[in-house]
């Protein structure tokens, strides 16, 4: 039995080391030599008291005289990115979380034994250094090292002689390496963190309560999407990863929380492309006694505020365009947009035969069976997606969607075939979705029934019946407007990212093996 288990185990450490290249084997030999001298190669207890970027901004080259008159002592820690050995002294560059700074290490300052050990350090090793600051003749802020300590031995060399990791696939799979060598990537994720912090502050300032709703749900609802399915062993119950938090958030509005929001992770069992990842982040918020037109103004101001805080401007580049987020955003009805794209009057869009013919002429036409099965509203939106979306470059609110594609939205008072809903488009990309919430429980129940019928007909993305949600509506949901913003796509916009994978630290990837 033991032999059977051993045959299934990965290689032993000895076998693994033998399989490594000469560079890594050499680093392991250095590590063992250090340990033989009693040096801890994975040390702790060194606490830096300064960061590179802070020092660089505080002491420009003009402050040389001040540093000579008033020496500044500090402790720095970081990863070695470059070394120039010059006999009895060396210059090294280390990188910490904020940037890089130069070290000057001399034998006279730290002693012959320590200097000899320092010269055995490798690019990628993480070290701690103490000393005083000075400015070199070339004007570079430098730490004159009086003590140095190896904190973490790096066994694997950095890529491409430390000038960058350019293979896109490798960057996504080894994000830790991408962050080490590509400063612009680190900046994107610092900016992402700032964006989410600013969003939270903005919502709190406007009276919204941040809440948390379940990720594991007995049935997935709140959006049109295929869910991930799992099983709860203790309850012997099939469950689903949430596709949206909407139905739980509206339950909270029923319960009396008039303004709620959630920054949440959602999971949809769909493909990966430039705009989609199966695991993604949204912010959904609900405003009792609000309307979707009020939310247009609210979202417009929110995005403008975040852009100014994070980018210091409302004019940002994205997808080859200069996007102007300031001012008043364009507002465009779905029917108006489609009619304009087809060069016809809006009246023609109520003709089923015309819609079927228009869909059959699209760049990616639907099959006859699909056309016959879909509602007029679905055909209208198929034309919109293929003929209109890519033309919406500057920020645009597209509103009044067909009710058949909006099962949770309130019907329009003037035309019951449409709902009070908008989506936000920038550079052809949808950034958000909002509507007046349907609060008529019997209308909602009928729309769930329509969705269940579609599911039985083979539509995996249709909503299930949610009797508990209908029951919540029967207690009374005040007139409410809600909105969901795609955080990943908002970060793409504000960082000029080409792919959603560029703004997700660990995007979903197919395994190498």
C-alpha positions as CSV (number, residue, x, y, z in Angstrom):
1,X,0.0,0.0,0.0
2,X,2.8,2.4,0.9
3,X,4.5,1.7,-2.4
4,X,1.3,2.5,-4.3
5,X,1.0,5.8,-2.5
6,X,4.6,6.7,-3.1
7,X,4.2,6.1,-6.8
8,X,1.5,8.7,-6.9
9,X,3.5,11.4,-5.0
10,X,5.2,14.2,-6.8
11,X,9.0,14.0,-7.0
12,X,10.9,14.2,-3.6
13,X,12.9,17.4,-2.9
14,X,16.1,15.7,-3.8
15,X,14.7,14.6,-7.2
16,X,13.1,18.1,-7.7
17,X,16.4,19.9,-7.1
18,X,18.2,17.6,-9.5
19,X,15.7,18.5,-12.2
20,X,16.3,22.3,-11.8
21,X,18.6,24.3,-14.1
22,X,22.2,25.2,-13.2
23,X,21.3,28.7,-12.1
24,X,18.7,27.5,-9.5
25,X,21.0,24.8,-8.3
26,X,23.7,27.4,-7.8
27,X,21.3,29.5,-5.7
28,X,20.4,26.5,-3.6
29,X,24.1,25.8,-3.0
30,X,24.5,29.5,-1.8
31,X,21.5,29.1,0.5
32,X,23.0,25.9,2.0
33,X,26.4,27.6,2.4
34,X,24.8,30.5,4.3
35,X,23.0,28.1,6.6
36,X,26.2,26.3,7.3
37,X,27.6,29.6,8.5
38,X,24.6,30.0,10.8
39,X,22.8,32.6,8.7
40,X,19.0,32.4,8.6
41,X,18.1,32.7,4.9
42,X,14.4,33.2,5.7
43,X,14.7,35.7,8.5
44,X,12.2,37.8,10.5
45,X,12.4,40.6,12.9
46,X,13.6,43.4,10.5
47,X,11.2,46.3,10.5
48,X,11.7,49.1,7.9
49,X,10.8,52.6,8.9
50,X,10.7,54.2,5.5
51,X,9.7,53.6,1.9
52,X,11.5,54.5,-1.3
53,X,9.0,56.8,-2.9
54,X,8.5,58.8,0.3
55,X,12.2,59.4,0.6
56,X,12.6,60.2,-3.1
57,X,9.9,62.9,-2.8
58,X,11.1,64.2,0.5
59,X,14.8,64.5,-0.5
60,X,15.3,65.8,-4.1
61,X,18.8,66.4,-5.4
62,X,18.7,70.0,-4.2
63,X,18.7,68.7,-0.5
64,X,22.3,67.5,-0.6
65,X,23.6,70.2,1.7
66,X,20.8,69.6,4.1
67,X,21.5,65.8,4.3
68,X,25.2,66.6,4.9
69,X,24.4,69.0,7.7
70,X,21.6,66.9,9.2
71,X,22.1,63.2,8.5
72,X,18.9,61.1,8.1
73,X,19.1,57.6,9.4
74,X,16.6,55.0,8.1
75,X,15.9,51.3,7.7
76,X,14.8,50.0,4.3
77,X,13.7,46.6,3.0
78,X,13.1,45.4,-0.5
79,X,14.0,43.1,-3.4
80,X,17.4,43.5,-5.1
81,X,16.8,44.5,-8.7
82,X,20.4,45.4,-9.8
83,X,23.9,45.3,-8.5
84,X,27.2,47.0,-9.6
85,X,30.3,45.6,-7.9
86,X,33.3,47.9,-7.8
87,X,35.8,46.0,-5.8
88,X,35.7,47.3,-2.2
89,X,32.2,48.9,-2.7
90,X,29.0,48.2,-4.6
91,X,25.9,50.0,-5.7
92,X,22.6,48.1,-5.5
93,X,19.0,49.0,-6.4
94,X,16.2,47.6,-4.2
95,X,12.4,47.8,-4.9
96,X,9.8,48.0,-2.2
97,X,6.0,48.5,-2.4
98,X,6.4,52.1,-3.5
99,X,9.4,52.2,-5.9
100,X,13.1,51.8,-6.1
101,X,16.1,53.4,-4.2
102,X,19.8,53.0,-4.5
103,X,22.1,51.5,-1.8
104,X,25.8,52.1,-1.4
105,X,27.5,49.2,0.3
106,X,31.2,49.3,1.2
107,X,33.6,46.9,2.9
108,X,34.9,49.6,5.2
109,X,31.4,50.4,6.5
110,X,30.0,46.9,7.1
111,X,33.2,44.8,7.5
112,X,35.0,42.4,5.3
113,X,33.0,39.3,6.2
114,X,29.6,41.0,5.8
115,X,30.7,42.5,2.5
116,X,31.8,39.1,1.2
117,X,28.4,37.7,2.1
118,X,26.7,40.6,0.4
119,X,28.5,39.9,-2.8
120,X,27.0,36.5,-2.8
121,X,23.5,37.9,-2.7
122,X,21.5,37.4,-6.0
123,X,19.1,39.5,-8.0
124,X,15.7,38.9,-6.5
125,X,16.9,38.4,-2.9
126,X,14.9,40.4,-0.3
127,X,17.2,42.3,2.1
128,X,17.0,44.8,4.9
129,X,19.5,47.7,5.1
130,X,20.3,50.4,7.7
131,X,22.2,53.5,7.1
132,X,22.1,57.3,6.3
133,X,21.0,59.1,3.2
134,X,23.2,61.0,0.8
135,X,23.0,62.2,-2.8
136,X,25.6,61.0,-5.3
137,X,27.5,63.2,-7.7
138,X,24.9,62.2,-10.4
139,X,22.1,63.5,-8.2
140,X,20.7,60.2,-7.0
141,X,19.3,59.7,-3.5
142,X,21.2,56.8,-2.0
143,X,21.4,54.9,1.3
144,X,25.0,54.6,2.7
145,X,24.6,51.2,4.3
146,X,26.0,50.6,7.8
147,X,24.3,47.2,8.3
148,X,22.7,44.7,5.9
149,X,20.7,41.5,6.4
150,X,19.4,38.8,4.1
151,X,15.6,38.4,4.7
152,X,14.5,36.0,2.0
153,X,16.6,34.0,-0.4
154,X,15.3,33.9,-3.9
155,X,15.9,30.6,-5.6
156,X,14.3,31.4,-9.0
157,X,15.8,34.1,-11.2
158,X,13.6,37.0,-12.4
159,X,12.8,36.9,-16.1
160,X,14.5,38.5,-19.1
161,X,17.4,39.9,-17.1
162,X,15.0,41.8,-14.9
163,X,13.8,44.1,-17.7
164,X,10.2,42.9,-17.8
165,X,7.8,40.0,-18.3
166,X,6.2,40.5,-21.7
167,X,4.5,37.1,-22.4
168,X,0.8,37.9,-21.8
169,X,-0.2,34.4,-20.9
170,X,2.7,34.1,-18.4
171,X,1.8,37.5,-16.9
172,X,-1.7,36.4,-16.0
173,X,-0.7,33.0,-14.8
174,X,2.2,34.3,-12.7
175,X,0.8,37.6,-11.5
176,X,3.2,37.7,-8.6
177,X,6.1,37.8,-11.1
178,X,4.2,40.4,-13.3
179,X,3.9,42.7,-10.2
180,X,7.6,42.3,-9.4
181,X,8.9,43.4,-12.8
182,X,6.2,45.6,-14.4
183,X,5.6,48.8,-12.5
184,X,2.7,49.8,-14.7
185,X,0.9,46.7,-13.6
186,X,1.4,47.5,-10.0
187,X,0.0,51.0,-10.6
188,X,-3.2,49.6,-12.2
189,X,-4.0,47.6,-9.0
190,X,-3.1,50.4,-6.7
191,X,-5.5,52.5,-8.7
192,X,-8.1,49.7,-8.5
193,X,-7.9,49.7,-4.7
194,X,-8.3,53.5,-4.7
195,X,-11.3,53.3,-7.0
196,X,-13.2,50.9,-4.7
197,X,-12.2,52.9,-1.6
198,X,-13.6,56.1,-3.3
199,X,-16.8,54.3,-4.3
200,X,-17.4,53.2,-0.7
201,X,-16.8,56.7,0.6
202,X,-19.1,58.2,-2.1
203,X,-21.9,55.8,-1.2
204,X,-21.6,56.4,2.5
205,X,-21.6,60.1,2.0
206,X,-24.9,59.8,0.2
207,X,-26.6,57.8,3.0
208,X,-26.1,54.2,1.7
209,X,-25.6,51.3,4.1
210,X,-23.0,48.7,3.0
211,X,-24.3,45.2,3.4
212,X,-23.4,41.6,2.6
213,X,-25.6,39.0,1.0
214,X,-25.2,35.3,0.4
215,X,-22.8,34.0,-2.3
216,X,-24.2,30.4,-1.9
217,X,-27.8,30.4,-2.8
218,X,-30.5,27.7,-3.1
219,X,-31.4,29.1,-6.5
220,X,-29.6,31.7,-8.6
221,X,-31.6,34.8,-9.6
222,X,-31.4,38.5,-10.2
223,X,-29.9,38.3,-13.7
224,X,-30.0,36.4,-16.9
225,X,-27.0,34.1,-16.7
226,X,-26.0,30.5,-16.3
227,X,-24.9,29.8,-12.7
228,X,-22.2,27.6,-11.3
229,X,-23.6,24.6,-9.4
230,X,-22.2,23.0,-6.2
231,X,-23.4,20.7,-3.5
232,X,-23.6,21.2,0.3
233,X,-22.8,17.9,1.9
234,X,-24.1,18.5,5.4
235,X,-27.5,19.5,4.1
236,X,-27.4,17.2,1.1
237,X,-28.5,20.2,-1.0
238,X,-27.6,21.5,-4.4
239,X,-26.7,25.1,-4.3
240,X,-25.6,27.8,-6.7
241,X,-22.9,30.6,-6.7
242,X,-24.7,33.9,-7.0
243,X,-25.0,35.5,-10.4
244,X,-26.2,38.8,-8.8
245,X,-27.1,40.1,-5.3
246,X,-30.2,41.9,-6.6
247,X,-33.0,39.8,-5.0
248,X,-31.5,39.8,-1.6
249,X,-30.7,43.5,-1.6
250,X,-34.3,44.3,-2.5
251,X,-35.5,42.1,0.3
252,X,-33.5,44.4,2.6
253,X,-35.4,47.4,1.1
254,X,-38.6,45.6,2.0
255,X,-37.2,45.3,5.5
256,X,-36.8,49.0,5.9
257,X,-33.2,49.7,4.7
258,X,-34.0,52.5,2.3
259,X,-30.5,52.9,0.8
260,X,-28.2,49.8,0.6
261,X,-25.2,48.8,-1.5
262,X,-22.9,45.9,-1.9
263,X,-19.5,45.6,-3.5
264,X,-19.7,42.0,-4.4
265,X,-18.2,39.0,-6.3
266,X,-20.5,37.4,-8.8
267,X,-20.0,34.1,-10.7
268,X,-21.4,33.3,-14.1
269,X,-20.8,30.1,-16.0
270,X,-19.8,31.7,-19.2
271,X,-16.8,32.1,-21.5
272,X,-13.8,34.3,-21.1
273,X,-13.0,37.2,-23.5
274,X,-11.7,40.7,-23.4
275,X,-14.8,41.9,-21.4
276,X,-15.9,38.8,-19.5
277,X,-14.4,36.7,-16.7
278,X,-16.5,34.0,-14.9
279,X,-15.7,35.6,-11.5
280,X,-16.1,39.3,-11.5
281,X,-16.9,42.3,-9.2
282,X,-19.9,44.6,-9.3
283,X,-21.4,47.3,-7.1
284,X,-25.2,47.1,-6.8
285,X,-27.2,49.7,-4.9
286,X,-30.8,50.4,-4.3
287,X,-32.6,53.7,-3.5
288,X,-36.1,53.6,-2.0
289,X,-38.3,56.4,-3.4
290,X,-35.8,57.0,-6.2
291,X,-36.4,56.6,-10.0
292,X,-34.1,55.5,-12.8
293,X,-33.9,59.0,-14.1
294,X,-32.6,60.1,-10.6
295,X,-30.1,57.3,-10.8
296,X,-28.8,58.6,-14.2
297,X,-27.8,61.9,-12.5
298,X,-26.4,60.0,-9.5
299,X,-24.3,57.6,-11.5
300,X,-23.0,60.4,-13.8
301,X,-21.9,62.5,-10.8
302,X,-20.4,59.4,-9.1
303,X,-18.2,58.4,-12.0
304,X,-17.1,62.0,-12.6
305,X,-16.1,62.3,-8.9
306,X,-14.2,59.1,-8.9
307,X,-12.4,60.0,-12.2
308,X,-11.3,63.4,-10.7
309,X,-10.2,61.8,-7.5
310,X,-8.2,59.0,-9.1
311,X,-7.2,60.3,-12.6
312,X,-7.2,64.1,-11.7
313,X,-9.3,64.7,-14.9
314,X,-12.6,63.7,-16.5
315,X,-10.9,63.2,-19.9
316,X,-9.4,59.7,-20.1
317,X,-8.1,57.5,-23.0
318,X,-9.7,54.1,-23.6
319,X,-9.9,51.7,-26.5
320,X,-8.2,54.3,-28.8
321,X,-10.7,57.1,-28.0
322,X,-10.5,60.2,-25.7
323,X,-13.5,59.7,-23.4
324,X,-15.0,62.8,-21.9
325,X,-16.7,61.8,-18.6
326,X,-17.5,65.4,-17.6
327,X,-20.6,67.4,-18.5
328,X,-24.1,65.9,-19.2
329,X,-24.0,62.4,-20.7
330,X,-26.1,61.6,-23.8
331,X,-29.5,59.9,-23.2
332,X,-30.8,57.7,-26.0
333,X,-33.9,55.4,-26.2
334,X,-33.4,51.9,-27.5
335,X,-36.0,52.3,-30.2
336,X,-34.5,55.6,-31.3
337,X,-31.0,54.1,-31.5
338,X,-32.1,51.0,-33.5
339,X,-34.3,53.0,-35.9
340,X,-31.5,55.4,-36.6
341,X,-29.0,52.6,-37.2
342,X,-31.4,50.9,-39.7
343,X,-32.4,54.2,-41.3
344,X,-36.2,53.7,-40.7
345,X,-38.9,55.2,-38.5
346,X,-39.6,53.9,-35.1
347,X,-43.0,52.7,-36.2
348,X,-41.3,50.0,-38.4
349,X,-39.9,48.4,-35.2
350,X,-43.4,47.2,-34.2
351,X,-43.6,45.1,-37.3
352,X,-42.6,41.5,-36.5
353,X,-41.9,40.7,-40.1
354,X,-39.6,43.7,-40.4
355,X,-37.7,42.7,-37.2
356,X,-37.2,39.1,-38.4
357,X,-35.9,40.3,-41.8
358,X,-33.5,42.8,-40.1
359,X,-32.1,40.2,-37.7
360,X,-31.6,37.8,-40.7
361,X,-29.4,40.5,-42.3
362,X,-27.1,41.1,-39.3
363,X,-23.4,40.4,-39.4
364,X,-24.0,37.4,-37.2
365,X,-27.6,36.4,-38.1
366,X,-29.7,34.1,-36.0
367,X,-31.0,30.8,-37.3
368,X,-34.6,30.6,-38.4
369,X,-35.5,28.5,-35.3
370,X,-33.9,31.1,-33.0
371,X,-35.7,33.9,-34.7
372,X,-39.1,32.2,-34.4
373,X,-38.5,31.4,-30.8
374,X,-37.5,34.9,-29.7
375,X,-39.8,37.7,-28.7
376,X,-40.0,41.0,-30.5
377,X,-38.1,42.6,-27.7
378,X,-35.3,40.0,-28.0
379,X,-35.0,40.6,-31.8
380,X,-34.9,44.4,-31.2
381,X,-32.0,43.9,-28.7
382,X,-30.2,41.6,-31.1
383,X,-30.2,44.4,-33.6
384,X,-29.1,46.9,-31.0
385,X,-26.2,44.7,-29.8
386,X,-24.9,44.1,-33.4
387,X,-25.6,47.5,-35.0
388,X,-25.6,50.1,-32.2
389,X,-23.4,49.1,-29.2
390,X,-20.0,49.6,-30.9
391,X,-21.0,53.1,-32.1
392,X,-21.6,54.4,-28.5
393,X,-18.2,55.9,-27.8
394,X,-18.8,58.8,-25.4
395,X,-20.8,58.0,-22.2
396,X,-24.4,57.3,-23.1
397,X,-27.5,56.3,-21.1
398,X,-29.5,53.9,-23.3
399,X,-33.0,53.6,-21.8
400,X,-36.5,52.2,-22.2
401,X,-35.8,48.5,-22.8
402,X,-38.3,45.9,-23.9
403,X,-40.1,44.3,-21.0
404,X,-39.5,40.8,-22.4
405,X,-35.7,41.2,-21.8
406,X,-36.1,42.9,-18.4
407,X,-38.0,40.4,-16.0
408,X,-37.3,42.4,-12.8
409,X,-37.9,46.0,-14.1
410,X,-41.1,48.1,-13.7
411,X,-43.2,48.6,-16.8
412,X,-43.3,52.1,-18.3
413,X,-46.5,54.0,-17.5
414,X,-47.0,55.1,-21.2
415,X,-46.1,51.8,-22.9
416,X,-46.3,48.5,-21.0
417,X,-44.2,46.7,-23.7
418,X,-41.2,48.7,-22.3
419,X,-39.7,49.2,-18.9
420,X,-38.0,52.1,-17.0
421,X,-34.5,50.8,-17.4
422,X,-31.2,52.2,-18.7
423,X,-27.7,50.8,-19.4
424,X,-24.5,52.8,-19.5
425,X,-22.2,52.5,-22.5
426,X,-18.7,53.9,-23.0
427,X,-16.6,53.1,-26.0
428,X,-19.0,50.3,-27.0
429,X,-18.8,48.6,-23.6
430,X,-21.7,48.3,-21.1
431,X,-20.6,49.6,-17.7
432,X,-23.8,49.4,-15.8
433,X,-27.5,48.5,-15.7
434,X,-30.3,50.2,-13.8
435,X,-34.1,50.3,-13.6
436,X,-37.2,51.2,-11.6
437,X,-37.8,48.0,-9.6
438,X,-40.9,45.9,-10.3
439,X,-42.8,45.9,-7.0
440,X,-46.1,44.5,-8.2
441,X,-45.9,40.9,-6.7
442,X,-48.4,39.4,-9.1
443,X,-46.8,40.9,-12.2
444,X,-43.4,39.7,-10.8
445,X,-44.8,36.2,-10.3
446,X,-46.1,36.1,-13.9
447,X,-42.7,37.2,-15.2
448,X,-41.1,34.4,-13.2
449,X,-43.6,32.0,-14.7
450,X,-42.6,33.3,-18.2
451,X,-38.9,32.7,-17.3
452,X,-39.6,29.2,-16.0
453,X,-41.3,28.4,-19.3
454,X,-38.2,29.6,-21.2
455,X,-36.0,27.5,-18.9
456,X,-38.1,24.4,-19.6
457,X,-37.8,25.1,-23.3
458,X,-34.0,25.0,-23.0
459,X,-32.9,28.5,-22.0
460,X,-30.2,27.8,-19.3
461,X,-30.0,31.5,-18.5
462,X,-33.6,32.1,-17.6
463,X,-34.6,32.9,-14.1
464,X,-36.2,30.3,-11.8
465,X,-39.4,30.9,-9.8
466,X,-38.5,32.6,-6.5
467,X,-41.6,32.2,-4.3
468,X,-39.9,33.7,-1.2
469,X,-39.0,36.9,-3.2
470,X,-42.6,37.2,-4.4
471,X,-43.8,36.8,-0.8
472,X,-41.4,39.6,0.2
473,X,-43.0,41.8,-2.5
474,X,-46.4,40.9,-1.1
475,X,-45.4,42.7,2.2
476,X,-44.6,45.8,0.1
477,X,-41.5,47.1,-1.6
478,X,-41.6,50.9,-1.7
479,X,-41.0,52.5,-5.1
480,X,-37.3,51.8,-5.6
481,X,-34.6,52.2,-8.2
482,X,-31.5,50.1,-8.4
483,X,-28.3,50.0,-10.3
484,X,-25.4,47.7,-10.9
485,X,-22.0,48.9,-12.0
486,X,-19.3,46.6,-13.4
487,X,-16.3,47.4,-11.2
488,X,-13.8,45.6,-13.4
489,X,-15.0,47.5,-16.5
490,X,-15.0,50.8,-14.6
491,X,-11.4,50.1,-13.6
492,X,-10.6,49.3,-17.3
493,X,-12.0,52.7,-18.3
494,X,-10.0,54.6,-15.6
495,X,-6.7,52.8,-16.2
496,X,-7.0,52.5,-20.1
497,X,-6.8,48.7,-19.9
498,X,-7.5,46.7,-23.0
499,X,-8.7,43.5,-21.3
500,X,-10.6,42.6,-18.2
501,X,-7.7,40.3,-17.3
502,X,-5.5,43.3,-17.0
503,X,-7.5,44.6,-14.0
504,X,-8.2,41.3,-12.2
505,X,-5.3,40.1,-10.2
506,X,-5.9,36.4,-10.8
507,X,-8.2,36.0,-13.9
508,X,-9.7,32.6,-14.7
509,X,-7.3,30.6,-16.9
510,X,-7.3,27.1,-18.4
511,X,-4.8,24.9,-16.5
512,X,-1.5,24.3,-18.2
513,X,-1.7,20.5,-17.5
